[in-house]
Amino acid sequence: MAESRSWAPARSGLAVVSLLCFVAFPVSADDDDAEGSNSWRELPEWVNQIGVSGRYADAVSGSESKYLEDHNIQTGPVLSLGIEDELPDEGILTIDGLAEPLQEQGYLLLNLDVPERFTLHADVQAWREYYNPRTGENPVTAAGAPVSGDFPNTNDSRQFFGGGRPKVDWLRTRSGIEIELPALLNDISADFIYRRVEGQMSLLKGGTIDTSDPIAGSGPFLESVNFDVSSRKKVDYESIGGVFRGRANPGGLNIQFDARGMRDDLKSIVREPNFGADAGSTQVEIYGRDTKIGILDGDLVMSRHLAHNLFVFGGASFSFERSDPEPNQLVQTGLFAAVPAGTFSRETLDSKVTRFTEALTGGAVYLPMRNLTIRANASLRFSQQDGDLTEDRQEGEFALGDVGTIINDSERNTVSASVRVKGDWRPMKRVKVLGFARFDFRRQEADSTRTFNFTPSIDLPEIEDYTTERTKFRVGGEAAYRFRRGRTLSGGYEFAYVGFDNDVDQISNQFIMEDYEHLRHRIHVKAAGRITDKIRGELRAEYHFENRTLDAPAVQASDFTVEEDGKIEIQGFRITPMLTYQHDKHWSGVMSTSIGQETYHLKNAGPKPALFSSQFAGFEYEALTATLTSSLNWTPNDRMTNALSYTLYHNSESVENVGHDASVRTRYALDENWDLSGMLRYLAFDPSGNSVDDYHALIVSVGMTGHF
């Protein structure tokens, strides 16, 4: 956090904690009375747990926004409460809650259970997410062009613009009732659901611009420029709906029916900058999207034991979704430069999308013998989607531009199927063998037309007519052997295949589609056991290799050239040893380390735009990750427990950064109900280079908790 932050928030938080302690636990005026001196500990019988703590978090230096994005631990009080009370009519009421008032975060859970009659429940959760805006000091680009303060951005990984800490507030509530019935219908239940999301998100992108390419523009640089772009998205989302369930058991047949209806109202605006290589022109794109979405779906599932060793189930489901974007929405692209070239805009006049999905599923659990269990299930799903969009466009290179409308009509029909089989075999008392196989298939047919009505009419209609098929297959097995004295050894192998094929009759130049095959192999082993009477060890290791072959892509554009078949290779390993030490009932410790490496190699990965003078088809990436985790626990007596922990992680080679997480925790029991707790924690993140994402944070927490 910023070094200029004063102790005022901490003083306010501690004052709140002191006031709550005084109100909840008043001290007796008669110090000589033994019972009166303990009256501050007396609470109603229905209070199970109450806790009050004060926390101070100080970022010694570095990026406050990156720290909040990673941890979101801030200064202020933390309050917790647990209640359980037996009601006169044999019901039980339980309430659990936690609140961080200064951060406007917390949750509240309520449950009222009256056996054999009904159950009421309510769940309210509120939390906040922070995003790192990569803030800096320069308000303009290197060439002096103005940059909007609505979003942060950079074009050389060193100069950052914009400010503030974008955040999103989430609110989720769910409440309902379940009624138990003695008749054929065992029970019914209904839930009311409300969700609310409001705030701003910062979305980081990155890449490289070759300044010698005409498409990037000419500038003062003679070499490639790395850039990071952080766009800002403002979102306002509200969802209201409900769920209804019914359960029945006629004649040993289990029947379950679920129905759900939701209404979503989404409003969002995205401001995204894009830079030219000379850092003198900044293209700002603004997207507006206001959409109402209605969803209605239902599920019917039935199951039954046909024999003592055979259990079968099956079901059907449907879903209907309707999306109605609001009219008069704007997509605008402005160009900030020394000589502005104009503003491009699109305005939505009318739009709607409907989708209907039907599905069938079934399966069984079969025990052909006592030591063998086979589980299998299959599903078949169909989906039909229709959409249309009408826009008004002004997209010429000058202010007057081309004015007209564009009409889109599209159909997407999808069919998918899946099969899962899993076996569990125990041939001997100490041996366990697992095996599985999975198959997935999806076929999609797309048929869409795009009609331009511009002035002057220089664009031709665009038609999309293609079919894609994706096949996924995965098979594997694992065997485990349990030795005497608790030692175990296990290992396994997995193979996965993904194939993608497309049949293109006509395709828009906005899409590039490639056939590919992806193969993946994974081997893993694990050994665990007691080394000595006080030391227990565990070792995990795995290796994976992936290979993807890409056929020449299908494109429908004159400014793209087709390259040869591409290849992507990924391979990596990870080794994780762990030791647990138990000296006696007072001392214990754990130490674990993990070392892993992954290499990513890409070659001839597809087409290149004709305007580019160089390919972006070769790429290599290597990452070596090392993690060390250790902890030490000391319990000197029945009243006190202490813990010391430290975690170090280090990424090197293509990416360089180091992280630290160290903490000291202690807890002291005043009596059988009350205890005091304290914590000191240090967090640090140190990336290499000129990054502004580093931080060092110190957190202090002190609290009191009562258990009854």
Secondary structure by P-SEA (a helix, b strand, c coil): ccccccaaaaaaaaaaaaaaaaaabbbbccccccccccccccccccccbbbbbbbbbbcccccaaaaaacccccbbbbbbbbbbbbccccbbbbbbbcccccccccbbbbbbbcccccccbbbbbbbbbbbbcccccccccccbbbbbccccccccccbbbbbcbbbbbbbbbbbbbbbbbcccccccbbbbbbbbbbbbbbbbbbbcccccccccccccccbbbbbbbbbbbbbbbbbbbbbbbbbbbcccbbbbbbbbbbbbbbbbbbbbbbbcccccbbbbbbbbbbbbbbbbcbbbbbccccccccccccccbbbbbbbbcccbbbbbbbbbcccccbbbbbbbcccbbbbbbbbccccccccccccbbbbbbbbbbbbbbbbbbbbbbbcccccccccbbbbbbbbbbbbbbbbbbbbbbcccccbbbbbbbbbbbbbbbbbbbbbbbcccccccbbbbbbbbbbbbbbbbbbbbbbcccccccccbbbbbbbbbbbbbccccccbbbbbbbbbbbbbbbbbbbbccccccbbbbbbbbbbbbbbccccccccccccccbbbbbbbbbbbbbbbbbbccccccbbbbbbbbbbbbbbcccbbbbcccccccccbbbbbbbbbbbbbbbbbccccbbbbbbbbbbbbcccccbbbbbbbbbbbbbccccbbbbbbbbbbbbbbcccccccbbbbbbbbbccccc
